[in-house]
Amino acid sequence: MIRKTLAMGLVALAALSAAPAAQAQNIRIGLREDPDILDPTLARTFVGRIVFAGLCDKLFDINEKLEIVPQLATGYRWEDPQSLLITIRQGVKFHDGDTMTAESVVYSLTRHLTMQGSFRRGEINSMTSAEVVDPQTVRVRLREPFAPFVSQLTDRAGMIVSPRAAEAAGRNFGNRPVCAGPMRFVERIAQDRIVLERFPEYWDASRIHINRVTYLPIPDNTVRLANLQSGSLELVQTIEPDDLRQVNRNSRLRVSVSDELGYQGITINVGNGARAQTPMGQDPRVRRAFELAIDRAAINQVVYEGQYTPTAQAVPPSNPYHARSITAPARDVARARALLAEAGVRTPVQVEMTIPNNPDLRQVGEVIQAMVREAGFELRLNAMEFASSLQAATRGEFETYLLAWSGRADPDGNIFTFIHSQGPQNDGKYSNPEVDRLIAAARVESDQARRAALYEQMWRARAQDLGLIYLWHRKNIVGHTTRLTGFVPVPDGLIRLQGMRLN
């Protein structure tokens, strides 16, 4: 089956691999999944963020040291803890030729905050308004101090779209997005490719050497790697840990490994519609039993060559807000069985797990399936195309969901959206008033030590009812041809085109 899939994948890219020398600055990037909608207000996939890195600049970015650096903005200043002044870069053009102004920034921030279905609302919901001070200055007013606000503007909440194009397209803006990034949109064929081409009027054009980039979703790890080795791709978003040795032996390839900012976890539906009405969804003892039946370290070794870091929280060890006292519980099948008996449920407890349809996650699901069976669970696996699985989760059409988050530099970006009761990506509708209180307190606390202590308390409160089981922190493993130079790995895992060229 793998050989057949591999052959099909290579045939699919054959036409793209025959580029003439005159088009040598065209690159092809293999993605792990097909992104969801290309509208920064409505999007939620990590692979979509990779495409946005070429398409939509942000007010601010982060560098390899996780420092906030200017992009469409030139700087910011806090007038007071609830009033932020942002200065806007002059001479920036949108892909439709319009000039970006302070009005454009106010429009985009307001759109992110108020548009129906916005996944950015939870990231900037401390904002009460944005107003034009002068053509190059915007004032953002907050209802209360919010420590992570500028950090939120280094991702999709800080992406500025063309007001004219967004108004004309409405909710169809993602079909042909117009932003102010280095590349402009050309075409998208679902499950096949997304094509961008260089935007000549880009404000930082001297750092862009790529003429065209084609993003190709290739869920099968083996096919993706084979196309990199054959020269049909110049770069792949991720290489699996068990393929590292093979790539390192290839003198025509380079690999970059860095710790990511996020985590892999299992989201549990505890309150999102009828699918939450299960023993797993309604009884925290059943959820704790499920967690105790899992051996994170063993799965990491079997599937990922021991490269990942087992965890019980959303913040990786490299982050100063990582709570050292919060560790993953050891596997304890006897205790898991005792918890099920205490809950009074009939065994085996029936549970379904939705899994994005790629080989390593299917293998993770199969290992978990075998492990939890010993504790009294019967786990059914439901493999789905990734973007479709996200849509199903939003609708509550799942019981448990094996889902990763790419992560943010500020811990709030890994926490609020997913486990606060008002979080826009809290697909399981987890709600714990004490957890909400501590997250809210941490959001307004500027002292690092006090803020870290609030998060530690929050992790302890959350461990009692487990709306989300954290499994491990992954690594960003990017592979590319030696012909490609200028790639700079950043812990957020995005592929920034600035400075990249083919030799």
Secondary structure, DSSP 4 states (H G I P E B T S, - for coil): -HHHHHHHHHHHTTTGGG--GGGTTEEEEEESS----S-TTT---HHHHHHHHHH--BSEEE-TT--EEESSEEEEEEEETTEEEEEEPTT-B-TTSPBP-HHHHHHHHHHHHHSTT-SSHHHHTTEEEEEEEETTEEEEEESS--TTHHHHTTTGGGB---HHHHHHHGGGGGGS---SSSEEEEEEETTTEEEEEE-TT-TTGGG---SEEEEEE---HHHHHHHHHHTS-SEES---GGGHHHHHT-TTEEEEEEE-B-EEEEEE-SSSSGGG-SHHHH-HHHHHHHHHT--HHHHHHHHHTT-SEE-SSSS-TTSTT--TT--PPPP-HHHHHHHHHHHT--SSEEEEEEEESSHHHHHHHHHHHHHHHTTTEEEEEEEE-HHHHHHHHHTT--SEEEEEE-B-SSTHHHHHHHHSTT-TT-TT----HHHHHHHHHHHH---HHHHHHHHHHHHHHHTTT-SEEEEEE-EEEEEEETTEE-----TT-----TT-EE-
